[in-house]
C-alpha cells in the first residue's frame, strides 16, 4: 500500500523526488502520511478534493485485500 501511494503521488506531481510516504501502523489500521512539495499540493488534492478522494479509495481497496483499515493523510 505504501508503494502504491508513493507511485500514484509521483505520477501526479512536478517534483516526484520530493514525494514522501510514511507509515504508522496500529493493530487493525494503518495510517499513510503523504508529503509533497508545497507547489504540488493542489495537484494531489485536485478540484474539490476529487483526486485526493480517488487516491484514498484506491489505497483503501488495497488495504481491504490485506484485512487492514487504511487511512491516507495528505500533509
C-alpha positions in Angstrom: 0.0 0.0 0.0 2.8 2.4 0.8 4.4 1.7 -2.6 1.0 2.2 -4.3 0.5 5.6 -2.7 4.1 6.6 -3.5 3.7 5.6 -7.2 0.4 7.4 -7.6 1.7 10.6 -6.0 4.8 10.6 -8.1 2.7 10.4 -11.3 0.7 13.4 -10.3 3.3 15.9 -9.2 6.0 18.0 -10.9 8.7 17.2 -8.3 8.5 13.4 -7.9 11.7 13.3 -5.9 10.0 15.3 -3.0 7.2 12.7 -2.5 7.5 11.0 0.9 5.2 8.4 2.3 5.4 7.4 6.0 3.6 4.5 7.6 2.1 4.5 11.1 0.8 1.0 11.9 -1.7 0.1 14.6 -3.3 -3.2 15.5 -6.1 -3.0 12.9 -5.4 0.1 11.0 -2.7 1.8 9.0 -2.2 5.5 8.5 -0.2 6.6 5.5 1.1 10.1 5.6 1.8 11.7 2.2 4.1 14.7 1.9 4.7 16.5 -1.3 6.3 19.8 -2.3 4.1 22.8 -1.4 3.7 23.7 -5.1 2.3 20.2 -5.8 -0.3 20.2 -3.1 -3.1 21.3 -5.3 -2.3 18.6 -7.9 -2.6 15.9 -5.3 -5.8 17.3 -3.8 -7.5 18.3 -7.0 -10.6 20.3 -7.6 -13.0 19.9 -4.6 -10.7 17.1 -3.3 -11.7 14.7 -6.0 -8.2 13.4 -6.7 -7.4 13.0 -3.0 -10.7 11.0 -2.6 -9.8 8.8 -5.6 -6.3 8.1 -4.1 -7.9 7.3 -0.7 -10.4 4.9 -2.4 -7.6 3.0 -4.3 -5.4 2.7 -1.2 -8.4 1.6 1.0 -9.3 -1.1 -1.5 -5.7 -2.4 -1.5 -5.9 -2.4 2.3 -9.0 -4.4 2.4 -7.2 -7.2 0.5 -4.9 -7.5 3.5 -7.7 -7.1 6.1 -6.5 -3.7 7.3 -8.2 -0.4 7.5 -6.1 2.2 5.7 -6.3 6.0 6.1 -4.4 8.5 3.9 -3.4 11.8 5.3 -2.1 14.5 3.0 0.3 16.8 4.9 
